Amino acid sequence: MNTERTRGLGRGLSALMNDGDVQDAQLSTEAGGQTLPIEDISANPDQPRRVFSDGDLQALAASIEEKGLLQPILVRPSPTGSGYQIVAGERRWRAAQIAQLHDIPVLIRELTDRETLEIGIVENVQRADLNPVEEARAYRQLVERFEHTQEEIARAVGKSRSHIANMMRLLALPESVLDYLSAGRLSIGHARAIATATNPEVLADNIVNQGLSVRQAENLMKAPPSRKALETKSANTDKDADTRAVEQDLSRRLGLDVAIDHNAKNEKGSVTIRYTKLEQLDDICRRLNSG
């Protein structure tokens, strides 16, 4: 095994920010010790986590306002030569900004780009802070950029090798299916059920629109696609980027699936909103009636 190649991953987060370090940092902070102005700290553009829940950030910010930031974040001198870059703790940093803190407790470490990315990945996976797509892409980064084996990654994050392999296989799915998975509209079980299908996008749409269980998704995959489904798939493929963008925006705003059928020649078309519960229909009616 290449010692240099595995050193950063083998050390992991615990070797760089263990409980003793955290406790010492908290004590030194209470005594007026090591803190940094929040504006001197920047996020890491290679951070594997991309999605931060507004609700979670607001809840954490409220806690910080009441009790302060109890756990320091891990930073390194910025590669740009100005300020510091976050290695671990971006969620706390974001919440601290919402809480309008001016200074926050930190642990400063001299780390390479490689160690920074590896620690960010390991920390997020161990804390279950990543959605399935972020987690899979993080594993792929470790394999492709740093040539770590799946066995090494499994040991570092406390998962089985088969879990690492199965997660990475999800990345072969089309982007539209990965979007569903990132948003929590498809579960990992659903994604695995349709991973080997010839028409995963059609199956994913049906699963989401009909609220199917994993078992139902598995049965759906075994059945041949209907002519209507294939026609729908063909129609979706012909849509331009602007139409798809509007569909996605409306879907996010409503929390429901929205399909736009637009005819560019006569500029006419239709908007279809799909719901699976009567409460969702009631919500749409309330929104329309409220103007």
Protein Blocks (a to p, Z undefined) as FASTA:
>chain_A
ZZklmmmmmnommlmmcfklmmmmmmmmmnopacddfklpccdfklmblbdcfklmmmmm
mmmmmnopfbacdddddfklpajddfbhplmmmmmmmnopabdcdddddddfklmmmmmm
mmmmmnopacfklmmmmmmmmmmmnopafklmmmmnopafklmmmmmmmmmpcfklmmmm
mnopacfklmmmmmmpcblmlmmmmmmmnopafklmmmmmmpccdfklmmmmmmmmmpcf
klmmmmmmmmmmnopacdddddfklopacdddddfbfklmmmmmmmmmnZZ
